[in-house]
Amino acid sequence: MRPALLVFLYALAVAWYLPGLLLRLTARGISARLGLAAWLTAMASVLASAVAALQFLVGAAIAGWSRLAAVVCRSVAGAACAPTIYRSAIFELGLGAAATVAALTVAVLTWRYGRGVQQAQRRTRAHAEAARITGCRLPGASPAVVLDAPQPAAYCVPGRPAVIVLTSGALAVLDPAQLTAVLAHERAHLASRHHLLIVLTRGFAASFPAVPLFTHGAPEVARLAEMCADDAAARHSGPRTLIAALLAMGTGMAVPVTALAAAGYATTARVHRLLEPPCRARRARYRLALGAVTLLLAVVSGLVITFAGSLAAHGITAG
């Protein structure tokens, strides 16, 4: 019981108390890629710890069922729990039923998560196919297609093959350089497989709606993925061209690069971080902090699980 409890308490601490720190470190999108890695490492750490705790619990139950029955009985009834009670067939049947319910709950959550991911993938493939059938190919910008719609929009739909979708409204407000920046943004999403990260983390948030790490982490992963794609597009086309494209897409009006000084009214986080990038020292501090958090999560979770495993092995040997 002790190894399972140790690993489970570690998972609880990370899942409930770490999101506050991560939110502060990633709020401004400084070093978005490292921020994304920190959130994903935290989620992987909690999930691996939860699985390990379940394995230790099952192992302890199998290795010492009679001792487990006595511990459960005495934790509820105290000194009133006599051996005749926890060794009775009725008590062991109830304990077995509780263990079965717990195992079924884990199985149902896993099934729901897998089913949700599969449904999201089917919807994505159907949307990509519909876009390829109804849209017109954009010359010289494979695999981009254009849909006839007045609202400016651009997004990528993963699949085999993937497709970038633009509306006619977007083409109306973007000049050639801005269009290139938008396409670079969408290609960065596809190249980094951001869609998989978003589907996975949204699935975790839906499966564990009461766990802060997953409920806060899913929107943060999506936001940081956008910023990572912004950084790739800015390196490709220049930040000023990308800012102009974002403003044009957001306002529905063409915004020339020379008018950016007058367009400082934009308050979205993506535009703000591109307009006012942090100084080198501040960027280095955030990178160091995010890198340290990511490394500590990976190392500490491994040490906790390894230590718990040695405790479990010692307990079995002693038993």
C-alpha positions, 0 to 999 in steps of 0.5 A: 500500500505504501508504494502506491500511496507515495506515487499517488500523492506525487501525482496529486501534488503535480496535478493540483499545485503545478498548474499555477506555476506553469500558468505564470511561466507561460502566460506571455508566451515567452519561449512558447516551445519550452512552455509547451514541453513543460505542460506536456511533460507535467501531464505525462508525469501525472499519467505515468505516476497514476498508472504506476500507483495502480500497478503497485496497488494491484500488486499489493492486493494480489500479494497480500489479499488477507493483509489488505482486507485487515487494513481496510477493515481496521481503517473503517472500524478500528479495534472493533474489526475482529479477524472473524469479520475481515476473514469472512467471505462476505467482507472479502466479497465486498472488497473484491466488488470494490476492486472490480468497480475501480478497475471497471472505472479505469477501463471505462475512462480509457475507453471513453478517451480512446473513443473521443480521439477516434471520433475527432480523427474521423471528423477531421478526415471528413472535413479535409475530404469535404474541403478538397472536394468543394474548394479550389486549389490555390496555385503555387501553394499546395496543399492549400484550397480556397473556400467561397466564404466572406469571413477571413479564415485560415486553418489546417486540417490534418489527414492523408494528405493534409490540407490548408483551408483559406476563405475567399475573404482571407484572400481579399484582405491579404497581400502576397507577402501576408498570404505567405506568412499565413501559409507558413503558420499553417505549415508549421502546425502540420509539421509539428503535429500540433493537432495531435497534441491538441486532440490528446490534451482535450481528451485528457481534460474531458476524461478528468474534468476535475483535475486542474493540470488537464483543465488548464493544460488543454487550452494552454497547449492550444494557445502555445501551439499557436504561438509556436506556429507564429514564431515559425512564420515570423522567422520565415516572413518576418514579424511585421508581415505576420502581424499585418496578416494577423490584424487583417484576418482579425479585423477583416480589413487589409492592413499594410505593413507601413500602417502597423504603428497606427494599429497598436490598438490590437490587444490579443496576446499573439499580436502583443508578443510579436509587437513587443518581444522580451529582451534577451535577458528576460527570455533567457530567465524564462527559458532557464525556468521552463527548462528546469521545471521540465527536467525536474518533472522528468527526473523526480517522477522517475525517481519517485516511481523507482523508489516506490518500486524498490519499496514494493519489491522489498515488501514482497520479499519481506512478506 
